[in-house]
């Protein structure tokens, strides 16, 4: 016994396609979002953000970030440079030490952009 499947080419175009009613993000916005997500996708960088956030005022010296992770200062500096470039943290030089601070606005914006993926506005 054979079963006949419906032929999708016999359907009207309007029954299978729903027009997009929201504005899709532009290429620049998508690249920016991807850059910030990529910076946070590394486990070491995510731990570094968490360590900085745990410090009073969300600000930590690089000297406070090496021992908890068990990595060298150059490795921490490399990861922190990528986090600064992504806008997640800021860097301030004081003498020979660099201090990093969380950018809450950047993280809030990242959260809003991610929420829009599952709840697009009309």
N, C-alpha and C positions, 0 to 999 in steps of 0.2 A: 504494500500500500504506500503510495507516494503522497506527500503533503505539498500543496502549493503554497509557497511563501509569497506575500505581497511584493510587487515590484515597486521599489521606491521611486522609480522614474515616472510612474503613473500618478503620483501625488502632486498636488498643487504646491508650488514653492512656498506659499504663505503658511501652510500647515506644519512645516518642519523647521522653519527658521523664525527666530524671534529677534526683532531689531534691538540693537543695543541702545538703551536710553540714557546711559551714564557716559560721562566723558572719560575716556581712557587716559592714563598718565602718558605724558610725552616721553620721548627717548631720554632726555636729560634727567627727568625725575626718576625714571626707572634705573638709569646708570647710578645716580646718587644713592638710591635705596639699596641697590645691589652692593655698592662699595661699602656702605655702613654695615650691611648684613654680613658681608664677607669678613670685615674687621672683627665682628663679634662672633663669627662662627668658629674661630680657633679656640680650643679649650683653655690654652694658656692665657690668651688675651681676655677671655671671659672671666677667668679667675682674677686677672689683674684689675679689671673693672670692678669686680666684687670687693677686692681688697681696698682699692681706693675709696669706694663708696662706704666701706666699713670704718674708715678713719674719720676722726672728728672733722666736721665740716665738709666731708667728701673730698679731702685734700691729703695727699701723701707724698713723702719724699721717695725718690727712687731707691734710696738706701733701705727703706722699710719694705720694699717689694721683692727683693732678691731672695732673702732667707726663707720666707714662707713657701715659696715655690721650688726652692732647691735648684735654681738656675743662676747662671752668671749675670753680672750687671750688664754686659754687652747684649745678652739675649733679651733681658728685660727692656733695655733701651730700644732695641729693634721693635719689639712688640708695642711698646708705648708710642713710638714714632708712628706706627700704622694707626693706632687708636687716635692720636692727635690729628693725623691727616683725614681721618674719617669724621672728625668733629665730635667724637664721643667724650673725649677729655681735652683739657687744655694743659699746656706746659709753661711753667714759669721758672726761669733760671735764677737761683739765689746763691751767689758765690760759686762753689764747685758742684753744688747739688741742684738737681732738677726736681721741681715739685709739680705734681699732676693733680688736677681737679676734675671731678665729674661735671659734665655739661648736662644738667637735668632737662633743659629745653630740647636738646638733641635726642635724648632718650624718649622724652614725651612725644616728640614729633615722629620718631620711629614707631612707637606704639600706635599712634593714630594712623599712620600709613599702613601698618599691618592690619589694623582693625578694619580699614576700608576694603581690604581684599575680601573679607568675608561678609561685610555689610556695606556694599557700595551705596553711595547716596544717589538719589535720582535727579 
